[in-house]
């Protein structure tokens, strides 16, 4: 028995049914991911026009007011801006770096599990085609076995083409199942990818609003460190007080 005959016997022995069950299992996982991602994106929804307006208005008031407004929003855009507001007192450069890091983290959260949908959408038709090939191999094997029957079994030979056509029809179901699994996965993946691009674009717009305020109004950079600057002022006064005490002691000795 050569390699081709060995592979043929394996294909005929297992049939294409296992491919169907594999596709059904993959489709169940795909539907679960689609529902989970849909719920995740739905939980992040917010009116971005109102959010941008509130950001501008609250920035005119104070950094703390803007931060509270961003923390009250469930959107990914607000989470990124909140990261910049947390370090806004350190200047525009620090805020920009903080928002860049937060945007990268948010993107990872948004793209979670979408690679599975993309991979399944690209490969499900080929898995279905593989099942079809196995089914066709089984059909032609059945036709070959019928051709080896004695002449006395002419009736069974006459029925062989019908059995082959039936087997091929069943094999084509694997291709149909593969397409049925791939189409929703591709459509959902494209939709979610478009939402991610929209979210990142909105995030970029809001971060530019914050950076513009930080660069235009230098008072933002010095608002928060006032508490931290107090120890430095005391430290600067200490040497002067020590010198004044030494000077007073010298005058008393004279």
C-alpha positions as CSV (number, residue, x, y, z in Angstrom):
1,X,0.0,0.0,0.0
2,X,1.5,3.3,-1.1
3,X,1.0,6.7,0.7
4,X,-1.9,7.8,-1.6
5,X,-3.9,4.7,-0.9
6,X,-3.2,5.0,2.8
7,X,-4.4,8.6,2.9
8,X,-7.4,7.6,0.8
9,X,-8.4,4.9,3.3
10,X,-8.0,7.4,6.2
11,X,-10.3,9.9,4.4
12,X,-12.9,7.4,3.5
13,X,-12.8,5.8,7.0
14,X,-13.3,9.1,8.9
15,X,-15.5,10.8,6.3
16,X,-16.4,14.5,6.3
17,X,-18.7,14.5,9.3
18,X,-15.9,15.4,11.7
19,X,-15.3,18.5,9.7
20,X,-18.9,19.5,10.0
21,X,-18.8,19.2,13.8
22,X,-15.5,21.1,13.9
23,X,-17.2,24.0,11.9
24,X,-20.2,23.9,14.2
25,X,-17.9,24.2,17.3
26,X,-16.0,27.1,15.8
27,X,-19.2,28.8,14.9
28,X,-20.4,28.6,18.5
29,X,-17.2,30.2,19.7
30,X,-17.5,32.9,17.0
31,X,-21.1,33.7,18.0
32,X,-20.0,34.0,21.7
33,X,-17.2,36.3,20.8
34,X,-19.4,38.5,18.6
35,X,-22.0,38.8,21.4
36,X,-19.3,39.6,24.0
37,X,-17.7,42.2,21.9
38,X,-21.0,43.8,21.0
39,X,-21.9,44.1,24.7
40,X,-18.4,45.5,25.4
41,X,-18.7,48.2,22.7
42,X,-22.3,48.9,23.8
43,X,-21.1,49.5,27.4
44,X,-18.6,52.1,26.2
45,X,-21.2,54.2,24.4
46,X,-21.4,57.9,25.1
47,X,-22.4,61.1,23.4
48,X,-19.0,62.3,22.1
49,X,-20.3,65.7,21.0
50,X,-21.6,66.3,24.6
51,X,-18.4,64.9,26.0
52,X,-16.2,67.2,24.0
53,X,-18.3,70.2,24.9
54,X,-18.2,69.4,28.6
55,X,-14.4,68.9,28.3
56,X,-13.9,72.4,26.9
57,X,-16.3,73.9,29.5
58,X,-14.8,72.2,32.5
59,X,-11.2,73.0,31.3
60,X,-12.2,76.7,31.5
61,X,-13.1,76.0,35.1
62,X,-10.3,73.8,36.5
63,X,-8.4,70.6,35.8
64,X,-10.1,68.9,38.7
65,X,-13.6,69.6,37.2
66,X,-12.5,68.2,33.8
67,X,-11.1,65.1,35.4
68,X,-14.3,64.4,37.3
69,X,-16.3,64.8,34.1
70,X,-14.1,62.4,32.2
71,X,-14.1,59.8,35.0
72,X,-17.9,59.9,35.0
73,X,-18.0,58.8,31.4
74,X,-17.7,55.1,30.5
75,X,-16.1,55.7,27.1
76,X,-12.6,54.7,26.1
77,X,-12.0,58.3,24.9
78,X,-12.7,59.7,28.4
79,X,-10.4,57.1,30.0
80,X,-7.5,58.3,27.8
81,X,-8.1,62.0,28.5
82,X,-8.4,61.2,32.3
83,X,-4.8,59.8,32.1
84,X,-3.6,63.1,30.6
85,X,-5.5,65.2,33.2
86,X,-3.9,63.2,36.0
87,X,-0.5,64.5,35.0
88,X,-1.6,67.8,33.5
89,X,0.2,69.7,36.3
90,X,3.5,68.4,34.9
91,X,3.0,70.1,31.6
92,X,1.8,69.3,28.0
93,X,4.6,66.8,27.3
94,X,3.9,64.7,30.3
95,X,0.1,64.7,29.5
96,X,0.8,63.7,25.9
97,X,2.9,60.8,26.9
98,X,0.4,59.6,29.5
99,X,-2.4,59.8,27.0
100,X,-0.4,57.9,24.4
101,X,0.2,55.1,26.8
102,X,-3.5,55.0,27.9
103,X,-4.6,55.0,24.2
104,X,-2.4,51.9,23.6
105,X,-3.9,50.1,26.5
106,X,-7.4,51.0,25.4
107,X,-6.7,49.8,21.9
108,X,-5.6,46.4,23.3
109,X,-8.9,46.2,25.2
110,X,-10.9,47.1,22.1
111,X,-9.1,44.6,19.8
112,X,-9.3,41.7,22.3
113,X,-10.5,38.4,20.7
114,X,-11.0,40.0,17.3
115,X,-8.0,38.1,15.9
116,X,-10.1,34.9,16.3
117,X,-12.9,36.4,14.2
118,X,-10.4,37.4,11.5
119,X,-8.7,34.1,11.4
120,X,-11.9,32.1,11.4
121,X,-13.4,34.3,8.7
122,X,-10.3,33.8,6.5
123,X,-10.0,30.0,7.0
124,X,-13.5,28.7,7.5
125,X,-14.1,28.4,3.8
126,X,-10.9,26.4,3.4
127,X,-11.9,24.1,6.2
128,X,-15.3,23.5,4.6
129,X,-13.6,22.9,1.2
130,X,-11.4,20.3,3.0
131,X,-14.5,18.5,4.1
132,X,-15.9,18.6,0.6
133,X,-12.7,17.1,-0.8
134,X,-12.9,14.3,1.7
135,X,-16.6,13.7,0.8
136,X,-15.7,13.6,-2.9
137,X,-12.9,11.2,-2.3
138,X,-15.4,8.9,-0.5
139,X,-17.9,9.2,-3.3
140,X,-15.4,8.2,-6.0
141,X,-14.1,5.4,-3.7
142,X,-17.7,4.1,-3.6
143,X,-17.9,4.3,-7.3
144,X,-14.7,2.4,-7.7
145,X,-15.9,-0.3,-5.3
146,X,-19.1,-0.7,-7.3
147,X,-17.2,-1.1,-10.6
148,X,-15.4,-4.1,-9.1
149,X,-18.6,-6.0,-8.4
150,X,-19.5,-9.1,-10.6
151,X,-21.6,-8.8,-13.7
152,X,-24.4,-10.5,-11.8
153,X,-24.7,-7.5,-9.6
154,X,-25.6,-5.2,-12.5
155,X,-28.4,-3.7,-10.5
156,X,-26.1,-2.5,-7.9
157,X,-23.8,-1.0,-10.6
158,X,-26.7,0.9,-12.0
159,X,-27.5,2.4,-8.6
160,X,-23.8,3.4,-8.1
161,X,-24.0,6.7,-9.9
162,X,-27.0,7.8,-7.9
163,X,-25.2,6.9,-4.7
164,X,-22.1,8.9,-5.9
165,X,-24.2,12.0,-6.6
166,X,-25.8,11.7,-3.2
167,X,-22.4,11.5,-1.6
168,X,-21.1,14.5,-3.5
169,X,-24.2,16.5,-2.5
170,X,-23.5,15.7,1.1
171,X,-19.9,16.7,0.7
172,X,-20.8,20.1,-0.7
173,X,-22.7,20.8,2.5
174,X,-19.3,21.2,4.2
175,X,-18.5,24.1,1.8
176,X,-21.8,25.7,2.6
177,X,-21.2,25.3,6.3
178,X,-17.8,26.9,6.0
179,X,-19.2,29.9,4.2
180,X,-22.0,30.2,6.7
181,X,-19.4,30.3,9.5
182,X,-17.0,32.7,7.7
183,X,-19.5,35.4,6.5
184,X,-20.8,36.4,9.9
185,X,-17.3,36.3,11.4
186,X,-15.9,38.6,8.6
187,X,-18.8,41.0,8.8
188,X,-18.6,41.3,12.6
189,X,-14.8,41.7,12.5
190,X,-15.0,44.5,9.9
191,X,-17.7,46.2,11.9
192,X,-15.7,46.1,15.2
193,X,-12.6,47.2,13.4
194,X,-14.4,50.2,12.1
195,X,-15.7,51.1,15.5
196,X,-12.1,50.9,16.9
197,X,-10.9,53.3,14.2
198,X,-13.7,55.7,15.1
199,X,-12.9,55.4,18.8
200,X,-9.2,56.1,18.2
201,X,-10.1,59.1,16.0
202,X,-12.4,60.5,18.6
203,X,-9.7,59.9,21.2
204,X,-7.1,61.8,19.2
205,X,-9.5,64.7,18.8
206,X,-10.2,64.9,22.6
207,X,-6.5,64.7,23.4
208,X,-5.8,67.6,21.1
209,X,-8.4,69.7,22.9
210,X,-6.6,69.0,26.2
211,X,-3.2,69.7,24.9
212,X,-4.3,72.9,23.3
213,X,-5.6,74.1,26.7
214,X,-2.4,73.1,28.4
215,X,-0.2,74.9,25.9
216,X,-2.3,78.1,25.7
217,X,-2.8,78.5,29.5
218,X,0.5,78.0,31.4
219,X,-1.4,78.3,34.7
220,X,-2.6,74.7,34.3
221,X,1.0,73.5,34.6
222,X,1.5,75.3,37.9
223,X,-1.8,74.6,39.5
224,X,-1.2,71.2,41.2
225,X,2.4,71.3,42.3
226,X,1.7,74.2,44.7
227,X,1.6,71.7,47.6
228,X,4.8,70.1,46.5
229,X,6.5,73.5,46.1
230,X,5.9,74.4,49.8
231,X,8.7,72.2,51.2
232,X,11.2,73.6,48.7
233,X,10.3,77.2,49.8
234,X,10.8,76.2,53.4
235,X,14.1,74.5,52.5
236,X,15.2,77.7,50.8
237,X,14.4,79.8,53.8
238,X,16.2,77.6,56.3
239,X,19.8,78.7,55.3
240,X,18.8,82.3,55.4
241,X,17.4,81.9,58.9
242,X,20.5,80.1,60.0
243,X,22.7,83.0,58.6
244,X,20.6,85.6,60.4
245,X,21.0,83.7,63.7
246,X,24.7,83.5,63.3
247,X,24.9,87.2,62.5
248,X,22.9,88.1,65.6
249,X,25.2,85.9,67.7
250,X,28.3,87.7,66.3
251,X,26.9,91.2,67.2
252,X,26.2,90.1,70.8
253,X,29.9,88.9,71.2
254,X,31.1,92.4,70.0
